[in-house]
């Protein structure tokens, strides 16, 4: 196994034990990018010299930081000092960041080696960039954190930053076959990060093992490491949009639930009350209007440089009646409280991560219907990949937690990962 193939946890252990240096790990990741990114197009900028210098500094310093010596990719909506920050749009071509976003600063302070910037869709929205899916390059990697998901899946880096406003972490994680997490909204401030819809914008990340997420949560100072119960109790929610889920994925989900039950989980049906039925529409009402507010300068001054998809979305926002945003915000707040009460007897909720495997083609990043409803509720989300694909395309399952339960959701995700991959259930 070459260093670039190691998970973050395994690489950190190897560095701590003296079996691997941060410089060798960074150099092998850079070599992997040189070998593969001509086909995958996950990166917008590689800082080779800066990364190797940071790795040498890590080797010369104390090794007790959470991300010590670990290469990290940064989605191109996070400012990284001195690097371009073009946000997936020609409007910002040539823009360079003079400051550094707080999530990036936290990563540096925790010992991460930043390799560069990864591709985002246009303004972290729906118009795709050039990235291909490593599982099958003829298919989309999802979005908007397309470059980060693909970079982790293709072994360019063990960890990468993403963000989620609708489904921008969970869906690309599902499509590319990697672990993805969206933290509780507001758990990590996003200072220095492009805003899209502040009511939902949340930090996220990609990894190749669920427990790798604990390293990131340590770096972000979110909660304390947790263990899953020996026999977790999950609610299985087919969601109000079950008819959108493809038959092959339905069968795969049923098989996954069977594996979890055999490993000791109790799984009970969770049917959301009628008040939850319009979650997708409530999310869209807030998302579109706040996106228009965030992108007002681009809409007013550079409309011709926006993609047709984004122009349509912002025009939809302009046409919404006054007062709709406030009403939708009130409904969303009520649903968050009701969800916490509804799930009080459960360790977490399980749900589809997408409507099916990654669609063929690169002009559509996939249907986000299985994502926005959960992002509306502000809680942590983790996608756990399944080892069995449909054809050559990955699948998996989404773990939905209550607000603030980030560490518990990671522990439960690790339990699920062990069960799905044939290991003994781990508490």
C-alpha positions as CSV (number, residue, x, y, z in Angstrom):
1,X,0.0,0.0,0.0
2,X,1.4,3.4,-1.0
3,X,1.1,6.3,1.5
4,X,-1.6,8.0,-0.6
5,X,-3.8,4.9,-0.1
6,X,-3.9,5.2,3.7
7,X,-6.9,6.6,5.6
8,X,-6.3,9.7,7.6
9,X,-6.3,7.7,10.9
10,X,-3.9,5.1,9.5
11,X,-1.6,7.8,8.1
12,X,-1.6,9.8,11.4
13,X,-0.7,6.6,13.3
14,X,2.1,5.8,10.9
15,X,3.5,9.3,11.2
16,X,3.3,9.1,15.0
17,X,5.0,5.7,15.1
18,X,7.8,6.9,12.9
19,X,6.9,4.5,10.0
20,X,6.0,7.4,7.7
21,X,7.0,11.1,7.4
22,X,4.5,13.9,6.6
23,X,6.8,14.9,3.7
24,X,6.7,11.4,2.2
25,X,2.9,11.3,2.5
26,X,2.5,14.7,0.9
27,X,4.9,13.9,-1.9
28,X,3.0,10.6,-2.7
29,X,-0.3,12.5,-2.7
30,X,1.1,15.0,-5.1
31,X,2.4,12.2,-7.3
32,X,-1.0,10.6,-7.3
33,X,-2.6,13.9,-8.3
34,X,0.0,14.2,-11.2
35,X,-0.9,10.7,-12.3
36,X,-4.7,11.0,-12.1
37,X,-6.0,14.5,-12.1
38,X,-5.7,14.8,-15.9
39,X,-8.7,12.4,-16.0
40,X,-10.5,13.4,-12.8
41,X,-10.1,17.2,-12.8
42,X,-10.7,17.5,-9.0
43,X,-8.3,20.5,-8.4
44,X,-8.2,24.1,-9.4
45,X,-4.9,24.9,-7.8
46,X,-2.1,22.8,-6.3
47,X,0.5,24.4,-4.0
48,X,3.2,21.9,-4.3
49,X,6.0,23.9,-2.7
50,X,3.9,25.2,0.0
51,X,2.6,21.8,0.8
52,X,6.0,20.2,1.0
53,X,7.3,23.0,3.1
54,X,4.4,22.6,5.6
55,X,5.0,18.8,5.6
56,X,8.7,19.3,6.5
57,X,7.7,21.7,9.2
58,X,5.3,19.1,10.6
59,X,8.1,16.5,10.6
60,X,10.2,18.9,12.6
61,X,7.5,19.8,15.1
62,X,5.4,18.2,17.8
63,X,3.1,15.5,16.6
64,X,0.2,15.7,19.0
65,X,-2.1,17.8,16.9
66,X,-5.3,16.2,15.5
67,X,-4.4,16.6,11.8
68,X,-0.6,16.4,12.2
69,X,1.0,15.9,8.8
70,X,-2.3,15.0,7.0
71,X,-2.8,16.3,3.5
72,X,-6.1,18.3,3.1
73,X,-8.0,19.6,0.0
74,X,-10.0,22.8,0.3
75,X,-13.2,23.4,-1.6
76,X,-12.8,26.7,-3.6
77,X,-15.3,28.6,-1.6
78,X,-13.1,28.7,1.5
79,X,-10.5,31.5,1.4
80,X,-6.9,30.3,1.7
81,X,-4.4,33.1,2.1
82,X,-2.5,33.7,-1.1
83,X,-4.4,31.2,-3.2
84,X,-7.0,31.9,-5.9
85,X,-10.6,31.9,-4.7
86,X,-12.7,31.9,-7.8
87,X,-15.8,30.2,-6.5
88,X,-16.5,28.2,-9.7
89,X,-17.4,31.4,-11.6
90,X,-15.8,33.4,-14.4
91,X,-17.0,36.5,-12.5
92,X,-14.2,35.9,-9.9
93,X,-11.5,34.6,-12.3
94,X,-8.2,35.8,-11.0
95,X,-9.5,36.6,-7.5
96,X,-6.9,35.9,-4.8
97,X,-7.6,35.6,-1.1
98,X,-5.9,38.1,1.2
99,X,-7.2,36.4,4.3
100,X,-7.9,32.9,5.5
101,X,-11.3,31.4,6.4
102,X,-11.7,30.2,10.0
103,X,-12.2,26.5,9.0
104,X,-8.9,26.6,7.1
105,X,-7.1,28.4,10.0
106,X,-8.4,25.7,12.3
107,X,-7.0,23.0,10.0
108,X,-3.6,24.7,9.9
109,X,-3.5,25.1,13.6
110,X,-4.2,21.4,13.9
111,X,-1.3,20.4,11.7
112,X,-2.9,19.8,8.4
113,X,-0.9,20.1,5.2
114,X,-3.0,22.0,2.7
115,X,-2.3,20.7,-0.9
116,X,-4.6,23.2,-2.7
117,X,-8.1,24.1,-3.8
118,X,-10.7,21.7,-5.2
119,X,-13.4,22.3,-7.8
120,X,-16.7,23.6,-6.7
121,X,-19.8,24.0,-8.8
122,X,-20.7,27.6,-9.7
123,X,-21.1,29.5,-6.4
124,X,-21.6,26.1,-4.7
125,X,-24.9,25.8,-6.5
126,X,-26.0,23.5,-9.4
127,X,-24.0,24.4,-12.5
128,X,-21.2,21.7,-12.7
129,X,-17.5,22.1,-13.0
130,X,-15.1,19.8,-14.9
131,X,-14.8,17.1,-12.3
132,X,-15.5,13.4,-13.2
133,X,-16.5,10.6,-10.9
134,X,-13.5,8.3,-10.1
135,X,-15.9,5.3,-9.9
136,X,-16.8,5.8,-13.5
137,X,-15.6,9.0,-15.2
138,X,-18.6,9.0,-17.6
139,X,-20.8,9.9,-14.6
140,X,-21.2,13.0,-12.4
141,X,-19.4,13.1,-9.0
142,X,-22.3,15.1,-7.6
143,X,-22.0,18.6,-6.3
144,X,-21.3,21.2,-5.2
145,X,-18.3,19.7,-3.4
146,X,-17.4,17.7,-6.5
147,X,-13.7,18.2,-6.4
148,X,-13.3,17.3,-2.8
149,X,-15.4,14.1,-3.0
150,X,-13.5,13.0,-6.1
151,X,-10.1,13.9,-4.7
152,X,-10.7,11.7,-1.6
153,X,-12.2,8.9,-3.6
154,X,-9.3,8.8,-6.1
155,X,-6.7,8.8,-3.3
156,X,-5.4,12.3,-3.9
157,X,-5.8,13.2,-0.3
158,X,-7.1,11.4,2.8
159,X,-9.3,14.3,3.8
160,X,-11.0,17.3,2.1
161,X,-13.2,20.2,3.1
162,X,-16.7,20.6,1.6
163,X,-19.8,22.5,2.5
164,X,-23.5,21.8,2.4
165,X,-26.4,24.1,1.8
166,X,-28.7,21.6,0.1
167,X,-26.9,18.3,-0.5
168,X,-23.4,19.4,-1.4
169,X,-21.6,16.9,0.8
170,X,-23.9,13.9,1.3
171,X,-24.8,13.5,-2.4
172,X,-21.2,13.6,-3.8
173,X,-20.0,11.3,-1.0
174,X,-22.7,8.8,-2.1
175,X,-21.9,9.2,-5.8
176,X,-18.1,8.8,-5.3
177,X,-18.2,6.1,-2.6
178,X,-16.6,7.9,0.3
179,X,-17.6,9.0,3.8
180,X,-19.1,12.5,4.0
181,X,-20.2,14.6,6.9
182,X,-22.2,17.8,7.4
183,X,-21.8,19.1,10.9
184,X,-24.6,20.8,12.9
185,X,-25.3,24.1,11.3
186,X,-23.4,26.8,13.2
187,X,-21.2,24.3,15.1
188,X,-18.1,25.7,13.2
189,X,-18.3,29.4,12.2
190,X,-17.8,30.0,8.5
191,X,-16.0,33.3,8.7
192,X,-14.0,33.8,5.4
193,X,-16.2,31.3,3.5
194,X,-18.5,32.3,0.6
195,X,-22.1,32.6,1.8
196,X,-24.9,31.1,-0.2
197,X,-27.9,30.6,2.1
198,X,-26.7,31.4,5.6
199,X,-29.7,29.7,7.2
200,X,-28.3,26.4,5.9
201,X,-24.6,26.9,5.0
202,X,-22.6,24.3,7.0
203,X,-19.1,23.0,7.1
204,X,-18.6,19.5,5.8
205,X,-15.8,17.1,4.9
206,X,-14.9,13.9,3.1
207,X,-12.8,10.9,4.3
208,X,-12.3,7.2,3.6
209,X,-13.2,5.9,7.0
210,X,-15.9,7.2,9.4
211,X,-13.6,7.4,12.4
212,X,-11.4,9.8,10.4
213,X,-14.1,12.3,11.0
214,X,-13.2,12.4,14.7
215,X,-9.8,13.9,13.7
216,X,-11.7,16.8,12.0
217,X,-14.1,17.2,14.9
218,X,-11.1,17.4,17.2
219,X,-9.6,20.1,15.0
220,X,-12.9,22.0,14.9
221,X,-13.4,21.5,18.7
222,X,-16.8,20.0,18.2
223,X,-18.0,17.8,21.1
224,X,-16.2,14.9,22.7
225,X,-15.4,11.5,21.2
226,X,-18.4,9.2,21.6
227,X,-19.1,5.4,21.4
228,X,-22.1,3.8,19.8
229,X,-24.3,1.5,21.9
230,X,-23.9,-2.2,21.4
231,X,-27.4,-2.4,20.0
232,X,-28.3,1.0,18.5
233,X,-31.9,1.9,17.8
234,X,-32.4,3.5,14.4
235,X,-35.5,5.0,12.8
236,X,-35.8,4.1,9.1
237,X,-37.3,7.0,7.2
238,X,-38.2,6.4,3.6
239,X,-38.9,10.2,3.5
240,X,-42.0,11.8,1.9
241,X,-40.3,11.5,-1.5
242,X,-39.8,7.7,-1.5
243,X,-41.3,7.5,-5.0
244,X,-38.2,9.3,-6.4
245,X,-35.8,6.6,-5.1
246,X,-34.8,4.2,-7.9
247,X,-35.7,0.5,-7.6
248,X,-32.2,-0.7,-7.6
249,X,-31.3,1.6,-4.7
250,X,-34.4,0.6,-2.8
251,X,-33.3,-3.0,-3.0
252,X,-29.7,-2.1,-1.9
253,X,-31.1,-0.1,1.1
254,X,-33.2,-3.1,2.1
255,X,-30.1,-5.3,2.0
256,X,-28.2,-2.8,4.1
257,X,-30.9,-2.6,6.7
258,X,-30.9,-6.4,6.8
259,X,-27.1,-6.4,7.5
260,X,-27.5,-3.8,10.3
261,X,-30.3,-5.9,11.9
262,X,-28.1,-9.0,11.7
263,X,-25.3,-7.1,13.4
264,X,-27.6,-6.2,16.4
265,X,-29.3,-3.0,15.5
266,X,-33.0,-2.4,16.2
267,X,-34.6,-0.7,13.2
268,X,-38.1,0.8,13.5
269,X,-40.1,2.5,10.8
270,X,-40.2,6.3,11.1
271,X,-43.1,7.9,9.2
272,X,-42.9,11.6,9.4
273,X,-46.2,13.4,10.3
274,X,-48.0,15.4,7.7
275,X,-46.4,18.7,8.9
276,X,-43.1,17.4,7.5
277,X,-44.4,16.7,4.0
278,X,-43.5,20.1,2.6
279,X,-39.9,20.1,3.9
280,X,-38.4,20.3,0.4
281,X,-40.5,23.3,-0.5
282,X,-39.8,25.1,2.8
283,X,-36.1,24.6,2.2
284,X,-36.3,25.9,-1.3
285,X,-38.2,29.0,-0.4
286,X,-35.5,30.0,2.1
287,X,-32.6,28.8,0.0
288,X,-33.6,30.7,-3.2
289,X,-34.3,34.0,-1.5
290,X,-31.1,33.9,0.6
291,X,-29.1,32.9,-2.4
292,X,-30.4,36.0,-4.2
293,X,-29.4,38.1,-1.2
294,X,-25.9,36.6,-1.1
295,X,-25.3,36.9,-4.8
296,X,-27.0,40.3,-5.3
297,X,-23.8,41.9,-6.7
298,X,-23.3,39.2,-9.2
299,X,-27.0,39.3,-10.2
300,X,-27.0,43.0,-10.5
301,X,-23.7,43.5,-12.3
302,X,-22.7,40.3,-14.1
303,X,-26.0,38.5,-14.9
304,X,-24.7,37.5,-18.4
305,X,-21.8,35.6,-16.7
306,X,-24.1,33.4,-14.6
307,X,-25.2,30.0,-15.8
308,X,-28.7,29.6,-17.1
309,X,-29.5,27.3,-14.1
310,X,-28.4,30.0,-11.6
311,X,-30.2,32.8,-13.5
312,X,-33.4,30.8,-13.3
313,X,-33.0,30.1,-9.6
314,X,-32.4,33.8,-8.8
315,X,-35.3,34.9,-11.0
316,X,-37.5,32.4,-9.1
317,X,-36.3,34.1,-5.9
318,X,-37.2,37.6,-7.2
319,X,-40.7,36.4,-8.0
320,X,-41.5,35.0,-4.6
321,X,-44.0,37.1,-2.6
322,X,-42.9,39.4,0.2
323,X,-43.2,37.7,3.6
324,X,-42.7,34.1,2.3
325,X,-39.1,34.0,3.7
326,X,-40.3,34.8,7.2
327,X,-43.1,32.3,7.0
328,X,-40.8,29.6,5.8
329,X,-38.3,30.4,8.5
330,X,-41.0,30.0,11.2
331,X,-42.1,26.7,9.7
332,X,-38.6,25.4,9.6
333,X,-37.9,26.4,13.3
334,X,-41.1,24.5,14.3
335,X,-40.1,21.4,12.4
336,X,-36.7,21.3,14.1
337,X,-38.3,21.2,17.5
338,X,-40.8,18.6,16.4
339,X,-38.0,16.4,14.9
340,X,-36.1,16.4,18.1
341,X,-39.2,15.4,20.0
342,X,-40.2,12.8,17.4
343,X,-36.8,11.1,17.5
344,X,-36.1,11.3,21.3
345,X,-36.2,7.5,21.7
346,X,-33.9,6.8,18.8
347,X,-30.1,6.9,18.5
348,X,-30.4,8.3,15.0
349,X,-32.4,8.2,11.8
350,X,-31.4,6.3,8.6
351,X,-32.5,7.5,5.2
352,X,-31.5,7.4,1.5
353,X,-28.4,9.5,0.7
354,X,-29.6,10.2,-2.9
355,X,-32.4,9.1,-5.2
356,X,-30.0,6.5,-6.7
357,X,-26.4,6.1,-8.0
358,X,-24.6,8.9,-9.9
359,X,-26.4,9.8,-13.2
360,X,-24.5,9.4,-16.4
361,X,-23.1,12.7,-17.9
362,X,-21.5,15.8,-16.5
363,X,-24.2,18.5,-17.1
364,X,-26.3,17.5,-14.0
365,X,-25.0,16.9,-10.5
366,X,-28.0,14.8,-9.4
367,X,-31.3,15.2,-7.7
368,X,-30.9,16.8,-4.2
369,X,-34.4,15.8,-3.0
370,X,-33.0,13.4,-0.4
371,X,-30.8,16.1,1.1
372,X,-32.4,19.5,1.4
373,X,-35.1,18.2,3.7
374,X,-32.5,17.1,6.3
375,X,-30.3,20.2,5.8
376,X,-33.4,22.2,6.7
377,X,-33.4,20.6,10.2
378,X,-29.8,21.8,10.9
379,X,-28.6,18.5,12.4
380,X,-25.4,16.5,11.6
381,X,-25.5,14.1,8.7
382,X,-23.1,11.3,7.8
383,X,-23.0,9.2,4.6
384,X,-21.7,5.7,5.1
385,X,-20.6,3.9,1.8
386,X,-21.7,0.3,1.1
387,X,-19.1,-2.1,-0.2
388,X,-21.4,-3.4,-2.9
389,X,-22.2,-1.2,-5.9
390,X,-25.0,-1.2,-8.5
391,X,-22.9,-1.9,-11.6
392,X,-19.8,0.1,-11.1
393,X,-21.4,2.9,-9.1
394,X,-21.2,3.2,-5.3
395,X,-24.2,3.3,-2.9
396,X,-24.6,3.9,0.8
397,X,-26.9,5.1,3.5
398,X,-27.4,8.5,5.3
399,X,-27.3,8.8,9.1
400,X,-29.4,11.8,10.3
401,X,-28.8,13.2,13.8
402,X,-30.4,15.8,16.1
403,X,-28.7,19.2,16.4
404,X,-25.5,18.9,18.5
405,X,-25.3,15.1,18.2
406,X,-22.3,15.3,15.8
407,X,-20.0,12.9,17.8
408,X,-22.8,10.4,18.3
409,X,-23.6,10.4,14.6
410,X,-20.0,9.7,13.8
411,X,-19.9,6.8,16.3
412,X,-23.1,5.4,14.9
413,X,-21.7,5.8,11.4
414,X,-18.6,3.8,12.4
415,X,-20.8,1.1,13.8
416,X,-22.7,0.9,10.5
417,X,-19.5,0.9,8.5
418,X,-18.3,-2.1,10.5
419,X,-21.6,-3.9,10.0
420,X,-21.8,-3.3,6.3
421,X,-18.2,-4.2,5.7
422,X,-18.6,-7.6,7.4
423,X,-16.7,-6.7,10.6
424,X,-18.1,-7.4,14.1
425,X,-20.4,-4.6,15.2
426,X,-18.3,-2.1,17.1
427,X,-19.4,-0.1,20.0
